[in-house]
Amino acid sequence: MVQSLIDSPANLNGSDQLPDHAVEVRNLVKVYGHGETSKLALKGLNLDIPRGSIFGLLGPNGAGKSTLINIMAGLVLKTSGSVSVWGRDVTSDPRGAKAAIGVVPQELNLDPFFTPRELLDVQAGMFGVPRAQRRTMEILEMVGLADKADAYARALSGGMRRRLLVAKAMVHSPPVLVLDEPTAGVDVELRRQLWEQVLLLNARGVTILLTTHYLEEAEQLCDRIAIIDQGQLLACDTKDNLLNKLESKRLVITVEYLPNPLPEPLSKFQIRIVGPDQLEADCAHGDGSAMAVLDGIRAAGLTIRDISTQEAGLEDLFLRLTSHKEST
């Protein structure tokens, strides 16, 4: 029904050949200000975002995520290095690069006195889409807003406004869609609806770049993840490869009675109190450390009621890489 929404991006380079990478970043440096007050936001960043992927860009506040996105979108000028979107360099071919990217911001920046139909028509005009080629109703149908095409934006629910932002970003059929904290502050049902739309777009060939502080969200949706901090790339790999590097599991032990502080024999283990009757310990796979922890708990005179294990996840890796740094 709306397959045509992603047909045109293949021709952005003047041929039917698609780029291997939707986004390529090489030695990217961004310095804000001058002299003693200057701030180095990006420090020689190198990054490839494969075409057709759902790519997670993670990092603490001030890591440089927004700076990178704004450079990609042509809103901020880089200091040095290069960035290309769908094979178009953001400096030498800014119009081509902007035509290849759509950005869904965190803020609900919608004119409340326009209808969805009018908003999309104005946005398409700003991107130079001829009237005969505009696909307003197709896009509204894709995001489930066709029946609200002529309602004022101020009358839409929060979920509808979020979907309308996605629609605005797609009016020029960009092959790359950037979602900047799209589910910040939204409820569970709205989050589910948004991700249904995003997965639908990705299935139709759109490359998704996602920034989020909800790490479980990135772990569930993304096939490739990059973690940056203080303007530097700390890790970039497939989600599975990153998680396999952790080689640890979390042991959760419920006991009959838990003294606080813990008995002295348990001080040699990295055990945390996580509840009135629960302990938690990180153990490596296959080295016997889990059994040693359990033996130590019994030797300390505690009665074990229940044991469960949790595999290390993306949050563990994120904290391991970034917790020792100061966010900027």
N, C-alpha and C positions, 0 to 999 in steps of 0.2 A: 504493500500500500504506500509506504513512504521510503522505499528503497532508493528512489531517485534523489533523496536528500543528500546522499553521500556519493553520487556518481560524478559530480563535477570536480571535486578536489584532485582527482587523478590528472587533470589537465592543467593544473597550476604551473607545472614545469614545462608546458608546451609539448608534452608527449604523454603516451600511455604508460610510461615506465614509472613505477612508484618508488620512492626512496626507501632504503632499508631502515633508516631511522627517521621517525617523525620529528625529532628534535636532536640537534647536535650542539654541544657546548664545548668550547675549546679554550683553555687557559683564561677563563673569564675573571676579570678583576673589576670591582666597583669600589670607588672611594667617594664618600660623601664629604663635602667641605674641603677646606684647604688648611695647610699649616698645622699648628698644634691642635686645632679643633677638628681635624679631619678624622674620619672613621672608615676603616677598611671593612666593607660589608661582605665582599666576595674575594677569596684569595686564590686565584688561579684555578678555578673550578673546571673540571672536565666531566662531562656527562653525556650519555647517549640514551635516548628514549626510543625503544623499538616501535616500529609501525604496528598498529593494531593491539597494543598492550594496554592494560590498566596499570599505570605506573604510580606508585606511592612515593611522594617526596615528603620525608619526615624530618623533624628537627624541633628543638625547643624554641621558645619565643626568642626572636632576635637572631636566629641561625642564618638567615639570608634567603629564606624561601620566597618571601614576598618580593624581595629585590630581584631575584631570578625571574619570577613570573612577570614582573613589570618590565624587565628588559625584553623578555620574549614578546610581550604584547606591544612594545614600542612606546611605553609610558615613561621609561627611565632610560637615559643614555649610559651605556657601559663606559668604563674607563679604558679598558683594553681587552684583547681576546676577541672571540667571535661566537656568535649564536646564529644558528639557522633553524627555521621552522619549515618543514616539508620541502627542504632543499633551497629555501630562499633566505639569504642573509639579511638579518634585521637592519644592518647599516647600509649595505649597497642596494638592497631591494626592499625597503620598508613596506611599500604597498603590497608586494607579494607576500611578505611574511605576515602582515596583518590579515590578509585575506585567508590565510591558512589556519588561523587560530581564533577560537572563541573562548572568552573568559567569563565564568560565572562567579561573581564576587561573593564574599561573605555577607556584605550588607545588602539589605533589600532596597536597592536604588531604583525604585519604580515611581513614575509620575502617577499619583493617585487619581488624576482627572482624565487619564487616557484609558481606553479599553484595550484589552489584549490585542485585538486586531489592529488598532491604531498604533500601539507601541511597536509591534513587529513591523508594521509598514514604515514607520519613521526610522527604525533601526536598519531596515533593508536599504532605505534611501541613503542613509549615512555611509553604507558600504558600497553604494553605487550599483545595487542590484536593479536592473530594469524592471519596470512594473510587470511586463509580460512574463518575467522569469521568477517573480516572487511566489513563494509557496506558503503563504501565511496560514491558510486553513490546514494544509498538510501537516505543518509543524505543530499547530495547536492541537490537532487530532492526535499527533504522536505523543504529546505530553498530557493528554486527557483534558484539554481545556476548550475543545471545539464548541461545547455548549455554553461556554462563558465568553465567547469571542467578543460580544458587544456589551458585556458588563463592565462597569468601572473597576479599575484595579483596586481602588480603596474598598470595594465590596467583596473582594476575594479573601479566602482564608489564608492563613500563613503557609499552608502546604501548597495551595494554588499559586501563591506569589513566588514560592521557591521554584515551582515547575515553570512559571512564566519567565523567570530568569534564565533557565536552561533554554527555553524557546528563543529568547532574545539572542542568546549566544550562538544559535544555530541558523539564523536567518540567511547568512551568506554561505551556508553549507561548508563550514570549515572541517578539515580532516582531523584537527587537533582540538580537543575541548579541555580547558583547564577548570577544575573545580577547587576553589580556594575555601577550605573549611565549610563545605556546603551544608553540613548537618549540625553546625554549632548552635546549641540552644534550642534544638527542635525535639519534638517528642518521638517516641519509638515508631509510631504508625507512619508519621511523615517521613522519617528516615527510611523506612522500608519502601515507601512509595517512590522516593527519590532514587533509591538504588535500583529499583525495578526499571526506571527510565534510563538510568546510566548503563545498566547491563544490556538493555535493548539497543542503545546507540552503539555500544562497543561490538555487539554481535553483528551490526551492520557495517562495521569497518572503521568506526571513529576511534582514534587513539585518545585515551583518557589520562590526564595528569591530575592526580589527587593530592591535596595537602589536607591533613587532618591531625587533630590531637587525640582522636579516638583510635588507639592502636589496634584494638580488636577489629575495628572496621577495616583498616588497611590489611590486616592479616587475613580477613575473610575474603576481600574483594580483589586485592592486587596480585598480579603474577610476578611483578618485579618491583623492588623497593630500593630507594636510596635514602641514606640517613646523613644529614649534614649538620654541622655545628660550627659556629663562629666562622662562617663563610667557607668552610672546608668540607670536602667529601670524606666521610668516615667509613662508609660501606655502600656497596651497590652490587646487587646480585639478584638472582631469582629468589622468591620468597622461600622456597624449599631449601635452597643452598644456604641461605642465611640462618635459617632455623636449625639446620643440621650441624652448623658450626658450634652451637651451644653445648652439645654433649653433656647435658645435665637434666635432672628431673627434680621436682620439688616433692618432698615427703611431708604429709600432713598427718600428725599423730594426735588422737584424742585420748586423754587419760582420765582416770577416775577423780584424781585430786591433783591440782597443780600448785605447788608452792611458789611463792615469789619473794625473793629471787630464787632462781633454779638451784638445785643442789650442786655443790662444788664439782662432783665427778662429771657433770655435763659441760663444764666451762671449756673443755678442750674441743667441743664441737661447735659449729656455727649454727646454733639453734636459737630460734626467735619465738617469743610468746605472741600468739596472734589471736587469742581468745581466752576466756576464763578457764577453759580446760583443753586448749589446743596449742600444740607446738608445731613449728615449721622448720625444715632444714633442707638445704640444697645439697644434692648428692650427685656425683659423677656416675655415668653409666658403667657398670661392669667392674668397678674397682673395690667393691665390698664396703663402701662407705655407708650405704643405707643400712646394712646389717650391723655395722659398728655403732651407728646411732641408736638403733633399737636395743642392742645389747647394753649400751650405756644408760639408756632410760630405765631399763629393768634393773640394772645394777644400782641405780640411784634410788630404788625402792618405789618407783611409780608403776601403777597398773595401767596397761594399755587397753583401751576399750575399742578403738577403731584405728585403721591405717588406710590412707589413700595416697595416690601419687598423681602429680600433675606434670605433664611435659612442659619444658621451658618454652615460652612463647616470644612473640615479637617485643612485648614490653620489657622482658628480661634483657634482650639484646640492646634495645634502645637505652635502657638505664645503664647498662654496662659501658656503652660507648660514650654517653653524654653526661652522666651524673658527676663525673670528676671535673667537669668544665664549668666555667661561669658563663651563663647565657648573656648575650649582648643585645 
